[in-house]
Amino acid sequence: MRRYIKYTTIPGLNKQVSKIIMGLSNDIMNKGYENDDNLTYAFKCGINTFDYVRVYGKDKSE
């Protein structure tokens, strides 16, 4: 599998992080279903940065 992911650094972190961030707050995970296949695929593609928040801005941000 070819990796087209670009990486950057964050001050104070000794590891490069992917510029593409996978958001984990989605219907599959919020309903408690397994999301292993999606996470495995993201890792294989080179994504190593993840964001998980159930709600941003107290439902006022979207």
C-alpha positions in Angstrom: 0.0 0.0 0.0 1.4 3.4 -1.0 1.5 6.1 1.6 0.7 9.6 0.5 0.3 10.9 4.0 2.5 13.9 4.8 3.9 14.4 8.3 4.8 17.3 10.5 6.2 17.9 14.0 4.6 19.3 17.1 6.9 21.1 19.5 7.6 18.9 22.6 6.7 15.7 20.8 9.4 13.4 19.6 7.4 11.8 16.9 6.2 13.0 13.5 2.4 13.2 13.3 0.3 12.8 10.2 -1.2 16.0 8.7 -4.4 14.0 8.0 -6.3 13.5 11.2 -8.9 10.9 11.5 -12.0 12.0 13.4 -13.3 9.2 15.5 -16.6 10.6 16.7 -18.9 9.0 14.1 -22.2 7.0 14.2 -20.4 3.7 14.2 -18.4 4.4 17.3 -21.0 6.5 19.1 -23.4 3.6 18.8 -20.8 1.2 20.3 -20.1 -0.8 17.2 -16.7 -2.2 16.3 -14.6 0.2 14.3 -11.4 -1.9 14.1 -11.4 -2.3 10.3 -11.5 1.5 9.9 -8.7 2.1 12.4 -6.5 -0.7 11.0 -6.9 0.8 7.5 -6.0 4.3 8.7 -2.8 2.9 10.4 -1.9 1.0 7.2 -2.3 4.2 5.2 0.1 6.0 7.6 -2.4 8.0 9.7 -1.2 8.3 13.2 -3.2 11.3 14.5 -6.7 10.9 15.8 -9.3 13.2 17.2 -12.1 12.0 19.4 -14.6 14.4 20.9 -18.3 13.6 21.2 -19.4 17.3 21.0 -17.7 20.5 19.9 -18.9 23.8 21.3 -21.9 22.3 23.2 -23.7 21.5 19.9 -23.3 25.1 18.7 -20.3 24.6 16.4 -21.8 22.8 13.4 
